[in-house]
């Protein structure tokens, strides 16, 4: 099955640690959502990444092929998130069904810590998104 990563799991080193059997596949875009940082994480000392419906916006990310076991491992890491089925679009504009995570009980936006943001930025570099 396909998993759409849009934040820290874009970081391929982190994803290998969390899900050793995951396979990086391709970049993808989720339309009509935007990337937000919400709530407050004591561990991360800032807001945590999530997505929010927002017409006309898009979230850049990437697809990993994952096993059911890998998804269960991700569920543990993403314990304050809910799974969400989404349709993303690959680099050729083709639709792809995938699972992603959205923060449960979306709260107010809050800036992320520099450390957390740097993990996400490394993921963007890993996938050549920026």
N, CA, C and O atoms as CSV, one atom per row, in Angstrom:
chain,resi,resn,atom,element,x,y,z
A,1,UNK,N,N,0.846,-1.174,0.000
A,1,UNK,CA,C,0.000,0.000,0.000
A,1,UNK,C,C,0.887,1.230,0.000
A,1,UNK,O,O,2.077,1.149,0.302
A,2,UNK,N,N,0.300,2.374,-0.341
A,2,UNK,CA,C,1.044,3.612,-0.437
A,2,UNK,C,C,0.777,4.521,0.759
A,2,UNK,O,O,-0.353,4.651,1.229
A,3,UNK,N,N,1.848,5.141,1.233
A,3,UNK,CA,C,1.786,6.100,2.328
A,3,UNK,C,C,2.301,7.431,1.796
A,3,UNK,O,O,3.390,7.497,1.225
A,4,UNK,N,N,1.510,8.502,1.986
A,4,UNK,CA,C,1.895,9.848,1.581
A,4,UNK,C,C,2.509,10.575,2.771
A,4,UNK,O,O,1.828,10.867,3.754
A,5,UNK,N,N,3.807,10.865,2.669
A,5,UNK,CA,C,4.520,11.611,3.707
A,5,UNK,C,C,4.620,13.067,3.279
A,5,UNK,O,O,4.893,13.360,2.115
A,6,UNK,N,N,4.397,13.987,4.225
A,6,UNK,CA,C,4.463,15.406,3.887
A,6,UNK,C,C,5.270,16.207,4.899
A,6,UNK,O,O,5.453,17.410,4.710
A,7,UNK,N,N,5.754,15.587,5.954
A,7,UNK,CA,C,6.481,16.344,6.985
A,7,UNK,C,C,7.759,15.590,7.355
A,7,UNK,O,O,8.574,15.303,6.478
A,8,UNK,N,N,7.949,15.266,8.626
A,8,UNK,CA,C,9.229,14.696,9.045
A,8,UNK,C,C,9.498,13.314,8.440
A,8,UNK,O,O,10.657,12.919,8.316
A,9,UNK,N,N,8.460,12.582,8.065
A,9,UNK,CA,C,8.695,11.276,7.442
A,9,UNK,C,C,9.168,11.386,5.993
A,9,UNK,O,O,9.489,10.374,5.370
A,10,UNK,N,N,9.216,12.607,5.451
A,10,UNK,CA,C,9.895,12.797,4.167
A,10,UNK,C,C,11.388,12.538,4.344
A,10,UNK,O,O,12.070,12.136,3.401
A,11,UNK,N,N,11.888,12.767,5.545
A,11,UNK,CA,C,13.294,12.541,5.845
A,11,UNK,C,C,13.556,11.033,5.728
A,11,UNK,O,O,13.087,10.242,6.547
A,12,UNK,N,N,14.309,10.658,4.702
A,12,UNK,CA,C,14.463,9.236,4.398
A,12,UNK,C,C,15.209,8.475,5.491
A,12,UNK,O,O,14.939,7.295,5.716
A,13,UNK,N,N,16.145,9.137,6.172
A,13,UNK,CA,C,16.850,8.485,7.281
A,13,UNK,C,C,15.855,8.163,8.400
A,13,UNK,O,O,15.851,7.051,8.928
A,14,UNK,N,N,15.018,9.133,8.757
A,14,UNK,CA,C,14.023,8.906,9.806
A,14,UNK,C,C,13.061,7.801,9.397
A,14,UNK,O,O,12.723,6.941,10.211
A,15,UNK,N,N,12.618,7.814,8.146
A,15,UNK,CA,C,11.661,6.809,7.690
A,15,UNK,C,C,12.277,5.402,7.712
A,15,UNK,O,O,11.594,4.434,8.047
A,16,UNK,N,N,13.562,5.285,7.356
A,16,UNK,CA,C,14.237,3.966,7.418
A,16,UNK,C,C,14.284,3.464,8.851
A,16,UNK,O,O,14.135,2.267,9.095
A,17,UNK,N,N,14.492,4.381,9.811
A,17,UNK,CA,C,14.526,3.982,11.219
A,17,UNK,C,C,13.144,3.549,11.699
A,17,UNK,O,O,13.016,2.575,12.442
A,18,UNK,N,N,12.123,4.266,11.279
A,18,UNK,CA,C,10.759,3.960,11.716
A,18,UNK,C,C,10.173,2.753,10.996
A,18,UNK,O,O,9.437,1.964,11.589
A,19,UNK,N,N,10.497,2.617,9.743
A,19,UNK,CA,C,9.906,1.584,8.879
A,19,UNK,C,C,10.980,1.028,7.949
A,19,UNK,O,O,11.040,1.407,6.779
A,20,UNK,N,N,11.831,0.133,8.457
A,20,UNK,CA,C,12.948,-0.349,7.643
A,20,UNK,C,C,12.550,-0.978,6.307
A,20,UNK,O,O,13.334,-0.952,5.358
A,21,UNK,N,N,11.351,-1.537,6.221
A,21,UNK,CA,C,10.957,-2.185,4.959
A,21,UNK,C,C,10.211,-1.257,3.999
A,21,UNK,O,O,9.731,-1.702,2.956
A,22,UNK,N,N,10.110,0.046,4.347
A,22,UNK,CA,C,9.433,0.984,3.443
A,22,UNK,C,C,10.305,1.237,2.218
A,22,UNK,O,O,11.533,1.197,2.292
A,23,UNK,N,N,9.644,1.499,1.088
A,23,UNK,CA,C,10.364,1.761,-0.159
A,23,UNK,C,C,9.990,3.144,-0.676
A,23,UNK,O,O,8.826,3.390,-0.993
A,24,UNK,N,N,10.970,4.059,-0.764
A,24,UNK,CA,C,10.680,5.368,-1.355
A,24,UNK,C,C,10.287,5.183,-2.819
A,24,UNK,O,O,10.973,4.481,-3.562
A,25,UNK,N,N,9.190,5.808,-3.235
A,25,UNK,CA,C,8.690,5.598,-4.596
A,25,UNK,C,C,8.790,6.850,-5.471
A,25,UNK,O,O,9.571,6.869,-6.422
A,26,UNK,N,N,8.013,7.894,-5.168
A,26,UNK,CA,C,7.997,9.084,-6.031
A,26,UNK,C,C,7.400,10.268,-5.286
A,26,UNK,O,O,6.714,10.114,-4.276
A,27,UNK,N,N,7.685,11.467,-5.820
A,27,UNK,CA,C,7.091,12.684,-5.263
A,27,UNK,C,C,5.615,12.731,-5.638
A,27,UNK,O,O,5.197,12.179,-6.656
A,28,UNK,N,N,4.835,13.404,-4.791
A,28,UNK,CA,C,3.395,13.507,-5.043
A,28,UNK,C,C,2.870,14.807,-4.451
A,28,UNK,O,O,3.518,15.438,-3.615
A,29,UNK,N,N,1.688,15.189,-4.900
A,29,UNK,CA,C,1.043,16.426,-4.444
A,29,UNK,C,C,-0.381,16.111,-3.998
A,29,UNK,O,O,-1.102,15.367,-4.663
A,30,UNK,N,N,-0.774,16.685,-2.868
A,30,UNK,CA,C,-2.133,16.549,-2.343
A,30,UNK,C,C,-2.853,17.877,-2.566
A,30,UNK,O,O,-2.522,18.873,-1.922
A,31,UNK,N,N,-3.836,17.901,-3.473
A,31,UNK,CA,C,-4.539,19.161,-3.751
A,31,UNK,C,C,-5.574,19.506,-2.685
A,31,UNK,O,O,-6.093,18.642,-1.979
A,32,UNK,N,N,-5.849,20.799,-2.600
A,32,UNK,CA,C,-6.899,21.346,-1.730
A,32,UNK,C,C,-6.665,21.101,-0.243
A,32,UNK,O,O,-7.607,21.003,0.544
A,33,UNK,N,N,-5.403,21.007,0.120
A,33,UNK,CA,C,-4.967,20.969,1.516
A,33,UNK,C,C,-3.789,21.911,1.636
A,33,UNK,O,O,-3.138,22.244,0.646
A,34,UNK,N,N,-3.519,22.341,2.871
A,34,UNK,CA,C,-2.289,23.094,3.105
A,34,UNK,C,C,-1.590,22.509,4.323
A,34,UNK,O,O,-2.217,21.924,5.206
A,35,UNK,N,N,-0.285,22.681,4.345
A,35,UNK,CA,C,0.535,22.240,5.463
A,35,UNK,C,C,0.416,23.274,6.572
A,35,UNK,O,O,0.580,24.471,6.336
A,36,UNK,N,N,0.129,22.806,7.783
A,36,UNK,CA,C,0.023,23.691,8.941
A,36,UNK,C,C,0.808,23.077,10.098
A,36,UNK,O,O,1.088,21.879,10.101
A,37,UNK,N,N,1.152,23.894,11.061
A,37,UNK,CA,C,1.764,23.433,12.301
A,37,UNK,C,C,0.795,23.803,13.407
A,37,UNK,O,O,0.436,24.969,13.570
A,38,UNK,N,N,0.374,22.798,14.167
A,38,UNK,CA,C,-0.692,23.008,15.149
A,38,UNK,C,C,-0.319,22.430,16.511
A,38,UNK,O,O,0.563,21.582,16.643
A,39,UNK,N,N,-1.038,22.932,17.519
A,39,UNK,CA,C,-0.870,22.413,18.870
A,39,UNK,C,C,0.503,22.739,19.430
A,39,UNK,O,O,1.216,23.599,18.913
A,40,UNK,N,N,0.854,22.044,20.482
A,40,UNK,CA,C,2.161,22.235,21.102
A,40,UNK,C,C,2.673,20.876,21.533
A,40,UNK,O,O,2.005,20.151,22.271
A,41,UNK,N,N,3.852,20.542,21.070
A,41,UNK,CA,C,4.503,19.294,21.465
A,41,UNK,C,C,5.630,19.627,22.420
A,41,UNK,O,O,6.550,20.367,22.072
A,42,UNK,N,N,5.557,19.072,23.643
A,42,UNK,CA,C,6.661,19.280,24.596
A,42,UNK,C,C,7.941,18.673,24.043
A,42,UNK,O,O,9.016,19.266,24.143
A,43,UNK,N,N,7.815,17.480,23.455
A,43,UNK,CA,C,8.985,16.779,22.916
A,43,UNK,C,C,9.650,17.593,21.800
A,43,UNK,O,O,10.875,17.707,21.756
A,44,UNK,N,N,8.842,18.155,20.904
A,44,UNK,CA,C,9.380,18.916,19.772
A,44,UNK,C,C,9.540,20.408,20.073
A,44,UNK,O,O,10.136,21.146,19.289
A,45,UNK,N,N,9.006,20.839,21.209
A,45,UNK,CA,C,9.060,22.247,21.629
A,45,UNK,C,C,8.476,23.183,20.565
A,45,UNK,O,O,9.064,24.210,20.226
A,46,UNK,N,N,7.308,22.801,20.051
A,46,UNK,CA,C,6.639,23.637,19.059
A,46,UNK,C,C,5.457,22.914,18.448
A,46,UNK,O,O,5.068,21.829,18.879
A,47,UNK,N,N,4.900,23.552,17.432
A,47,UNK,CA,C,3.766,22.960,16.735
A,47,UNK,C,C,4.183,21.730,15.935
A,47,UNK,O,O,5.339,21.591,15.536
A,48,UNK,N,N,3.214,20.842,15.710
A,48,UNK,CA,C,3.453,19.628,14.918
A,48,UNK,C,C,2.780,19.778,13.558
A,48,UNK,O,O,1.711,20.377,13.441
A,49,UNK,N,N,3.413,19.234,12.550
A,49,UNK,CA,C,2.888,19.337,11.190
A,49,UNK,C,C,1.588,18.554,11.049
A,49,UNK,O,O,1.425,17.471,11.610
A,50,UNK,N,N,0.681,19.129,10.292
A,50,UNK,CA,C,-0.553,18.453,9.917
A,50,UNK,C,C,-1.002,19.063,8.597
A,50,UNK,O,O,-0.344,19.940,8.038
A,51,UNK,N,N,-2.126,18.581,8.121
A,51,UNK,CA,C,-2.723,19.144,6.914
A,51,UNK,C,C,-4.127,19.609,7.245
A,51,UNK,O,O,-4.791,19.070,8.131
A,52,UNK,N,N,-4.562,20.619,6.517
A,52,UNK,CA,C,-5.895,21.175,6.732
A,52,UNK,C,C,-6.508,21.441,5.367
A,52,UNK,O,O,-5.843,21.956,4.468
A,53,UNK,N,N,-7.790,21.085,5.216
A,53,UNK,CA,C,-8.492,21.376,3.964
A,53,UNK,C,C,-8.389,22.859,3.649
A,53,UNK,O,O,-8.640,23.701,4.511
A,54,UNK,N,N,-8.024,23.174,2.426
A,54,UNK,CA,C,-7.895,24.571,2.029
A,54,UNK,C,C,-7.941,24.619,0.510
A,54,UNK,O,O,-6.970,24.280,-0.167
A,55,UNK,N,N,-9.068,25.039,-0.005
A,55,UNK,CA,C,-9.295,25.053,-1.448
A,55,UNK,C,C,-8.226,25.872,-2.193
A,55,UNK,O,O,-7.901,26.995,-1.807
A,56,UNK,N,N,-7.699,25.284,-3.254
A,56,UNK,CA,C,-6.737,25.973,-4.090
A,56,UNK,C,C,-5.287,25.817,-3.654
A,56,UNK,O,O,-4.378,26.152,-4.414
A,57,UNK,N,N,-5.056,25.319,-2.456
A,57,UNK,CA,C,-3.689,25.091,-1.981
A,57,UNK,C,C,-3.255,23.674,-2.344
A,57,UNK,O,O,-4.057,22.893,-2.855
A,58,UNK,N,N,-1.982,23.335,-2.081
A,58,UNK,CA,C,-1.518,21.960,-2.265
A,58,UNK,C,C,-0.381,21.674,-1.310
A,58,UNK,O,O,0.371,22.565,-0.914
A,59,UNK,N,N,-0.277,20.407,-0.953
A,59,UNK,CA,C,0.781,19.945,-0.060
A,59,UNK,C,C,1.725,19.077,-0.887
A,59,UNK,O,O,1.303,18.129,-1.550
A,60,UNK,N,N,3.005,19.420,-0.832
A,60,UNK,CA,C,4.014,18.630,-1.528
A,60,UNK,C,C,4.517,17.549,-0.592
A,60,UNK,O,O,4.715,17.785,0.600
A,61,UNK,N,N,4.722,16.366,-1.139
A,61,UNK,CA,C,5.201,15.254,-0.334
A,61,UNK,C,C,5.722,14.147,-1.213
A,61,UNK,O,O,6.117,14.362,-2.359
A,62,UNK,N,N,5.715,12.957,-0.649
A,62,UNK,CA,C,6.244,11.811,-1.383
A,62,UNK,C,C,5.516,10.543,-0.956
A,62,UNK,O,O,4.920,10.464,0.118
A,63,UNK,N,N,5.592,9.563,-1.839
A,63,UNK,CA,C,4.958,8.268,-1.600
A,63,UNK,C,C,6.008,7.231,-1.244
A,63,UNK,O,O,7.042,7.107,-1.901
A,64,UNK,N,N,5.712,6.488,-0.183
A,64,UNK,CA,C,6.473,5.293,0.176
A,64,UNK,C,C,5.543,4.102,-0.002
A,64,UNK,O,O,4.347,4.192,0.272
A,65,UNK,N,N,6.093,3.000,-0.455
A,65,UNK,CA,C,5.353,1.740,-0.434
A,65,UNK,C,C,5.623,1.124,0.934
A,65,UNK,O,O,6.776,0.962,1.333
A,66,UNK,N,N,4.558,0.784,1.645
A,66,UNK,CA,C,4.702,0.264,3.007
A,66,UNK,C,C,3.869,-1.007,3.192
A,66,UNK,O,O,2.881,-1.236,2.494
A,67,UNK,N,N,4.298,-1.816,4.147
A,67,UNK,CA,C,3.557,-3.022,4.514
A,67,UNK,C,C,2.552,-2.672,5.609
A,67,UNK,O,O,2.590,-1.582,6.179
A,68,UNK,N,N,1.666,-3.602,5.887
A,68,UNK,CA,C,0.715,-3.418,6.987
A,68,UNK,C,C,1.465,-3.282,8.310
A,68,UNK,O,O,1.076,-2.492,9.170
A,69,UNK,N,N,2.541,-4.052,8.471
A,69,UNK,CA,C,3.357,-3.970,9.687
A,69,UNK,C,C,3.975,-2.581,9.815
A,69,UNK,O,O,4.002,-2.013,10.906
A,70,UNK,N,N,4.463,-2.043,8.729
A,70,UNK,CA,C,5.047,-0.697,8.734
A,70,UNK,C,C,3.992,0.335,9.130
A,70,UNK,O,O,4.266,1.240,9.918
A,71,UNK,N,N,2.795,0.195,8.583
A,71,UNK,CA,C,1.722,1.127,8.912
A,71,UNK,C,C,1.395,1.077,10.400
A,71,UNK,O,O,1.122,2.110,11.011
A,72,UNK,N,N,1.421,-0.119,10.985
A,72,UNK,CA,C,1.179,-0.244,12.429
A,72,UNK,C,C,2.286,0.458,13.219
A,72,UNK,O,O,2.017,1.075,14.250
A,73,UNK,N,N,3.536,0.364,12.735
A,73,UNK,CA,C,4.637,1.072,13.392
A,73,UNK,C,C,4.425,2.584,13.291
A,73,UNK,O,O,4.639,3.313,14.260
A,74,UNK,N,N,4.004,3.045,12.120
A,74,UNK,CA,C,3.734,4.475,11.954
A,74,UNK,C,C,2.607,4.927,12.876
A,74,UNK,O,O,2.657,6.028,13.424
A,75,UNK,N,N,1.587,4.078,13.050
A,75,UNK,CA,C,0.485,4.409,13.964
A,75,UNK,C,C,1.024,4.739,15.359
A,75,UNK,O,O,0.514,5.640,16.025
A,76,UNK,N,N,2.054,4.010,15.801
A,76,UNK,CA,C,2.636,4.258,17.127
A,76,UNK,C,C,3.330,5.616,17.157
A,76,UNK,O,O,3.169,6.375,18.112
A,77,UNK,N,N,4.102,5.923,16.116
A,77,UNK,CA,C,4.798,7.213,16.064
A,77,UNK,C,C,3.820,8.369,15.908
A,77,UNK,O,O,4.053,9.464,16.420
A,78,UNK,N,N,2.739,8.123,15.207
A,78,UNK,CA,C,1.758,9.170,14.912
A,78,UNK,C,C,0.539,9.019,15.821
A,78,UNK,O,O,-0.598,9.142,15.367
A,79,UNK,N,N,0.780,8.755,17.097
A,79,UNK,CA,C,-0.310,8.413,18.021
A,79,UNK,C,C,-1.324,9.542,18.210
A,79,UNK,O,O,-2.473,9.272,18.561
A,80,UNK,N,N,-0.933,10.788,17.988
A,80,UNK,CA,C,-1.897,11.884,18.126
A,80,UNK,C,C,-2.525,12.261,16.774
A,80,UNK,O,O,-3.131,13.322,16.622
A,81,UNK,N,N,-2.357,11.355,15.800
A,81,UNK,CA,C,-2.885,11.562,14.448
A,81,UNK,C,C,-3.858,10.450,14.091
A,81,UNK,O,O,-3.816,9.362,14.665
A,82,UNK,N,N,-4.728,10.737,13.142
A,82,UNK,CA,C,-5.640,9.734,12.587
A,82,UNK,C,C,-5.219,9.423,11.161
A,82,UNK,O,O,-4.736,10.295,10.438
A,83,UNK,N,N,-5.407,8.169,10.767
A,83,UNK,CA,C,-5.173,7.803,9.370
A,83,UNK,C,C,-6.239,8.447,8.501
A,83,UNK,O,O,-7.391,8.597,8.910
A,84,UNK,N,N,-5.834,8.825,7.294
A,84,UNK,CA,C,-6.752,9.440,6.349
A,84,UNK,C,C,-6.432,8.904,4.958
A,84,UNK,O,O,-5.276,8.915,4.535
A,85,UNK,N,N,-7.467,8.432,4.242
A,85,UNK,CA,C,-7.271,8.012,2.849
A,85,UNK,C,C,-7.360,9.242,1.975
A,85,UNK,O,O,-8.301,10.029,2.084
A,86,UNK,N,N,-6.372,9.406,1.102
A,86,UNK,CA,C,-6.331,10.574,0.223
A,86,UNK,C,C,-6.007,10.144,-1.204
A,86,UNK,O,O,-5.481,9.056,-1.439
A,87,UNK,N,N,-6.329,11.009,-2.135
A,87,UNK,CA,C,-5.898,10.840,-3.515
A,87,UNK,C,C,-4.872,11.919,-3.790
A,87,UNK,O,O,-5.178,13.111,-3.773
A,88,UNK,N,N,-3.653,11.479,-4.043
A,88,UNK,CA,C,-2.574,12.402,-4.393
A,88,UNK,C,C,-2.297,12.244,-5.879
A,88,UNK,O,O,-2.823,11.344,-6.535
A,89,UNK,N,N,-1.463,13.133,-6.393
A,89,UNK,CA,C,-1.139,13.072,-7.816
A,89,UNK,C,C,0.366,12.941,-7.985
A,89,UNK,O,O,1.144,13.691,-7.395
A,90,UNK,N,N,0.761,11.963,-8.809
A,90,UNK,CA,C,2.180,11.741,-9.043
A,90,UNK,C,C,2.747,12.825,-9.947
A,90,UNK,O,O,2.036,13.752,-10.335
A,91,UNK,N,N,4.015,12.710,-10.279
A,91,UNK,CA,C,4.689,13.756,-11.057
A,91,UNK,C,C,4.140,13.902,-12.472
A,91,UNK,O,O,4.330,14.942,-13.103
A,92,UNK,N,N,3.459,12.869,-12.977
A,92,UNK,CA,C,2.838,12.937,-14.308
A,92,UNK,C,C,1.378,13.361,-14.247
A,92,UNK,O,O,0.703,13.418,-15.275
A,93,UNK,N,N,0.879,13.664,-13.032
A,93,UNK,CA,C,-0.503,14.100,-12.864
A,93,UNK,C,C,-1.493,12.966,-12.688
A,93,UNK,O,O,-2.704,13.190,-12.676
A,94,UNK,N,N,-0.979,11.731,-12.549
A,94,UNK,CA,C,-1.864,10.579,-12.358
A,94,UNK,C,C,-2.315,10.450,-10.914
A,94,UNK,O,O,-1.522,10.667,-9.998
A,95,UNK,N,N,-3.589,10.097,-10.695
A,95,UNK,CA,C,-4.091,9.941,-9.328
A,95,UNK,C,C,-3.569,8.662,-8.676
A,95,UNK,O,O,-3.436,7.625,-9.326
A,96,UNK,N,N,-3.278,8.759,-7.386
A,96,UNK,CA,C,-2.765,7.634,-6.614
A,96,UNK,C,C,-3.469,7.639,-5.257
A,96,UNK,O,O,-3.487,8.652,-4.559
A,97,UNK,N,N,-4.044,6.499,-4.900
A,97,UNK,CA,C,-4.680,6.362,-3.582
A,97,UNK,C,C,-3.601,6.083,-2.541
A,97,UNK,O,O,-2.708,5.270,-2.774
A,98,UNK,N,N,-3.681,6.750,-1.401
A,98,UNK,CA,C,-2.672,6.582,-0.360
A,98,UNK,C,C,-3.276,6.823,1.018
A,98,UNK,O,O,-4.372,7.364,1.161
A,99,UNK,N,N,-2.519,6.401,2.020
A,99,UNK,CA,C,-2.847,6.675,3.419
A,99,UNK,C,C,-1.924,7.801,3.871
A,99,UNK,O,O,-0.744,7.815,3.519
A,100,UNK,N,N,-2.447,8.734,4.638
A,100,UNK,CA,C,-1.613,9.743,5.287
A,100,UNK,C,C,-2.140,9.915,6.701
A,100,UNK,O,O,-3.052,9.202,7.120
A,101,UNK,N,N,-1.575,10.852,7.428
A,101,UNK,CA,C,-2.007,11.107,8.796
A,101,UNK,C,C,-2.380,12.575,8.939
A,101,UNK,O,O,-1.746,13.460,8.364
A,102,UNK,N,N,-3.431,12.808,9.726
A,102,UNK,CA,C,-3.889,14.166,10.012
A,102,UNK,C,C,-4.034,14.280,11.529
A,102,UNK,O,O,-4.530,13.363,12.183
A,103,UNK,N,N,-3.603,15.401,12.073
A,103,UNK,CA,C,-3.622,15.597,13.518
A,103,UNK,C,C,-5.051,15.514,14.034
A,103,UNK,O,O,-5.957,16.155,13.500
A,104,UNK,N,N,-5.240,14.720,15.076
A,104,UNK,CA,C,-6.558,14.579,15.701
A,104,UNK,C,C,-6.882,15.870,16.450
A,104,UNK,O,O,-6.003,16.486,17.053
A,105,UNK,N,N,-8.149,16.271,16.405
A,105,UNK,CA,C,-8.578,17.452,17.146
A,105,UNK,C,C,-7.756,18.678,16.786
A,105,UNK,O,O,-7.153,19.314,17.651
A,106,UNK,N,N,-7.738,19.000,15.506
A,106,UNK,CA,C,-6.928,20.127,15.027
A,106,UNK,C,C,-7.080,21.329,15.950
A,106,UNK,O,O,-8.190,21.788,16.221
A,107,UNK,N,N,-5.953,21.826,16.423
A,107,UNK,CA,C,-5.971,22.967,17.329
A,107,UNK,C,C,-5.370,24.184,16.639
A,107,UNK,O,O,-5.150,24.188,15.427
A,108,UNK,N,N,-5.114,25.209,17.432
A,108,UNK,CA,C,-4.586,26.458,16.874
A,108,UNK,C,C,-3.199,26.247,16.287
A,108,UNK,O,O,-2.435,25.383,16.717
A,109,UNK,N,N,-2.908,27.066,15.291
A,109,UNK,CA,C,-1.591,26.986,14.677
A,109,UNK,C,C,-0.538,27.498,15.644
A,109,UNK,O,O,-0.779,28.423,16.419
A,110,UNK,N,N,0.648,26.872,15.584
A,110,UNK,CA,C,1.782,27.243,16.435
A,110,UNK,C,C,3.058,26.984,15.643
A,110,UNK,O,O,3.138,25.988,14.923
A,111,UNK,N,N,4.046,27.845,15.757
A,111,UNK,CA,C,5.264,27.648,14.971
A,111,UNK,C,C,6.030,26.405,15.417
A,111,UNK,O,O,6.044,26.070,16.601
A,112,UNK,N,N,6.670,25.721,14.462
A,112,UNK,CA,C,7.475,24.546,14.810
A,112,UNK,C,C,8.831,24.979,15.373
A,112,UNK,O,O,9.271,26.110,15.166
A,113,UNK,N,N,9.475,24.071,16.077
A,113,UNK,CA,C,10.833,24.347,16.550
A,113,UNK,C,C,11.796,24.302,15.358
A,113,UNK,O,O,11.496,23.694,14.332
A,114,UNK,N,N,12.933,24.941,15.504
A,114,UNK,CA,C,13.941,24.939,14.439
A,114,UNK,C,C,14.432,23.518,14.162
A,114,UNK,O,O,14.675,23.162,13.008
A,115,UNK,N,N,14.579,22.703,15.213
A,115,UNK,CA,C,15.072,21.328,15.059
A,115,UNK,C,C,14.084,20.489,14.235
A,115,UNK,O,O,14.482,19.769,13.319
A,116,UNK,N,N,12.804,20.590,14.570
A,116,UNK,CA,C,11.771,19.837,13.849
A,116,UNK,C,C,11.703,20.295,12.396
A,116,UNK,O,O,11.606,19.475,11.483
A,117,UNK,N,N,11.753,21.602,12.188
A,117,UNK,CA,C,11.714,22.147,10.841
A,117,UNK,C,C,12.920,21.672,10.027
A,117,UNK,O,O,12.790,21.419,8.829
A,118,UNK,N,N,14.075,21.550,10.651
A,118,UNK,CA,C,15.265,21.107,9.913
A,118,UNK,C,C,15.137,19.648,9.471
A,118,UNK,O,O,15.656,19.279,8.417
A,119,UNK,N,N,14.455,18.813,10.259
A,119,UNK,CA,C,14.211,17.416,9.858
A,119,UNK,C,C,13.315,17.387,8.622
A,119,UNK,O,O,13.560,16.628,7.685
A,120,UNK,N,N,12.277,18.219,8.630
A,120,UNK,CA,C,11.361,18.303,7.488
A,120,UNK,C,C,12.103,18.844,6.262
A,120,UNK,O,O,11.942,18.325,5.157
A,121,UNK,N,N,12.908,19.878,6.459
A,121,UNK,CA,C,13.654,20.458,5.338
A,121,UNK,C,C,14.621,19.454,4.728
A,121,UNK,O,O,14.815,19.435,3.513
A,122,UNK,N,N,15.236,18.611,5.575
A,122,UNK,CA,C,16.120,17.568,5.036
A,122,UNK,C,C,15.314,16.599,4.178
A,122,UNK,O,O,15.801,16.129,3.150
A,123,UNK,N,N,14.093,16.299,4.590
A,123,UNK,CA,C,13.218,15.447,3.790
A,123,UNK,C,C,12.912,16.068,2.433
A,123,UNK,O,O,12.885,15.370,1.420
A,124,UNK,N,N,12.683,17.374,2.413
A,124,UNK,CA,C,12.450,18.063,1.143
A,124,UNK,C,C,13.684,17.931,0.245
A,124,UNK,O,O,13.561,17.732,-0.964
A,125,UNK,N,N,14.882,18.045,0.850
A,125,UNK,CA,C,16.103,17.881,0.055
A,125,UNK,C,C,16.263,16.437,-0.411
A,125,UNK,O,O,16.666,16.188,-1.547
A,126,UNK,N,N,15.942,15.469,0.487
A,126,UNK,CA,C,16.041,14.048,0.111
A,126,UNK,C,C,15.238,13.751,-1.151
A,126,UNK,O,O,15.678,12.991,-2.013
A,127,UNK,N,N,14.062,14.354,-1.251
A,127,UNK,CA,C,13.150,14.088,-2.351
A,127,UNK,C,C,13.281,15.116,-3.479
A,127,UNK,O,O,12.572,15.045,-4.482
A,128,UNK,N,N,14.204,16.077,-3.297
A,128,UNK,CA,C,14.394,17.146,-4.297
A,128,UNK,C,C,13.093,17.914,-4.551
A,128,UNK,O,O,12.764,18.250,-5.688
A,129,UNK,N,N,12.366,18.181,-3.470
A,129,UNK,CA,C,11.125,18.953,-3.559
A,129,UNK,C,C,11.467,20.439,-3.635
A,129,UNK,O,O,10.750,21.209,-4.274
A,130,UNK,N,N,12.541,20.839,-2.996
A,130,UNK,CA,C,12.997,22.252,-3.060
A,130,UNK,C,C,14.432,22.288,-3.541
A,130,UNK,O,O,15.014,23.366,-3.669
